[in-house]
Amino acid sequence: MLNLGPPQIPVDGSKQCTKCDETKPLDGFTRDKRGKYGRHNWCKKCCDEYNRRRILNWEPSPIPVGAVIECPKCGETKPLDDFHRKRGGKYGRKERCKKCVREYSQADNGRYYRERGGKEKNRNRDLMKKYGITLEEYNERHEKQGGMCAMCREPETSMFKGTLRTLAVDHDKVTGIVRELLCLCCNIGIGMFNHDPHLLEAARQYMEKHNGVQKG
């Protein structure tokens, strides 16, 4: 009957390497349940030397001039440049062409995004994580402000990747309490003044002092 119990350990706690014929402690061998005493037949030093030489002597298979691959997805035969590199693949390339890989990735990402609630669910999660409010509460504040910035009373005009930004959630940096919704410029502006009312008042007085003053 096959013995599935733990491997027997020699009295002296050593084993002979079948590669270099040296007797070494068991700690000098990697674990291998198929080997004697549950260790590899070669010592660690011999294994490392073998793997090092194998890597140094490895050479890729020669690629024929003008080699092409047929993509199993679209069925088209294309040059190697239309396939991503993959060590171990035919001619060192992946099976599917770049176009099919890209289309599959886009379709899969869209499915993954839709199954998790899409844009609204992600937006709700981000608002809860950053500010402790839901998307419904954000929309209520947005409607109450008429879609305008609470400071400059103007709508948001800045764009991000071709899309109009939403009003930013302004909150107290110390307490975390949400105040109101601001446009990007106003939100960045008070941030540059460290949300300090005294600095903002000083800036207002400075602008009024020099308002309309001409060089001369």
Buried (B, 14 or more C-beta within 10 A) or exposed (E): EEEEEEBEEEEEEBBEBEBEEEEBEBEBBEEBEEBBBBBBBBBBBBBEBEEEEEEEEEEEEEEEEEEEBEBEBEEEEBEBEBBEEEEEEBBBBBBBBBBBBEBEEEEEEEEEEEEEEEEEEEBBBEBEEEBEBBBEBBEEBBEEBEEBBBBEEEEBEEEEEEEEEBBBBBBEEEEEEBEBBBBBBBBEBBEEBEBEEEEBEEBEEEEEEEEEEEEE
